Amino acid sequence: MPRVTKAKTAKAKHKKVLASTKGHYGARSRLYKTAKQSNIKSMQYAFRDRKNKKRSFRSLWISRINAAAGNLGISYSKLIHGLNKSNVLLNRKVLSDIAINDPSTFEKIVKSISK
């Protein structure tokens, strides 16, 4: 019975890891052992930052809404409280977009909760 080596599978595995670390600095993209470590760490960062992205975008939307509301003489917290009280179901992403791209509509929204 012929001896079977794992050359083909090992080569494929190494190629896959090295392809995923393309663009990493120095040995991290060239040597299998360090590339494997670098790949594991990069996947951890990717997982973590997919969660953080949601957090940072929400923060950005709140900043934009606060700036637009401040120009109209109302604070962010009073605006959000008024929207919740008057059952206006707009999330922060949409509100931010309206505040930037359509200031007149945003002004109407602010005026509608002021009544």
N, C-alpha and C positions, 0 to 999 in steps of 0.2 A: 504494500500500500504506500503511495507516495506521501511525502511529508508536506504538510500544508503550512505555509508561513502566513503571517498577518500583514505582509508588506502592502498589499493592495488596500486593505481597510485602514491601516495606519497612515498611509500616504493620503488617503481621502480625508481622514479626520484632521490631519495636520494642515492640509490644504484649506479645509473649511475654517479652521481657527485663524490661520494666517490671512485668509481673505477678509474675515470679520475684523481683524485688527489693522487692516490697511489704513494708513494715515496716522497711526500712533507713532510716537517719537522713538527713534533709535531701535534698540534691540526688541522693544515691545512689538514691533511689526515684523521682525525678521527671524527671531529665534523662537522655536515652538514653545519651550518651557515658559519663557517670560511672556510670550504672546498669549498663552493660555491664561496666565494670571491676570494679565491686562484685560483680556476679554471678559473674565468673570467679574472684575471690578467695574468695567464699563457697563455691564448688564445690571449691576447693582445700582449704579448711578442712574441709569435709564429708568429703572423701576421707581426709584425714589423721586426722580424729577418729573415723572408723569403725574405724580400726586401733587408735587409742588407747583407745577404749571397751573393747575386749577386755582390754587391759592393765590398765586401772583397775578393771574388775570383778574380774579375777583377784586383784588386790591387796586389794580389799575382802573377797573370800571368804577369803583367807589370814588377814587380820586377824581376821575373825569366828571362824574355826576356832581360831586361836591363843588368842583370849580364852576360848572355851569349853573348850579343852584345858587352859589355865592354871588354870581353876576346878577342874579334876579332877586337878591336880598333875602334868601332863605337858607337855613343850614341844611346839611345833608340829612341829619337825624330827623328834623321836623318834616322834611320832604318825604322820607320813607315812612314815617309815622302817619302822615296825612294820606299817603297812597294806600297803606294798609287799612286805615279807617274808612276810606271811601271805596274800598274793594276794587282798586285798580290793580289788575293782575299783570304787571309788567316786571320782568326780572331785571337785574342790574345790567346784564349784558345788553339788552334791548334799550333800556333807558340811556345807557352810555352812548350807544350808537345814535339814538335820536338826538341826544344833547350835542353831539359833534356834527352830524350831517344835516340836521333839521332843527335849528334853534327855535324857529317860530312854533313848531309843534311842541317842543319841550316847554316853551313858555306857556302854551295853552294848558299843558298837563299841570304845570305848577299853579296856574291861576285856578284850575278846576278844583284843586285840593284846598285852596285858600278860602273858599266860600264857606 
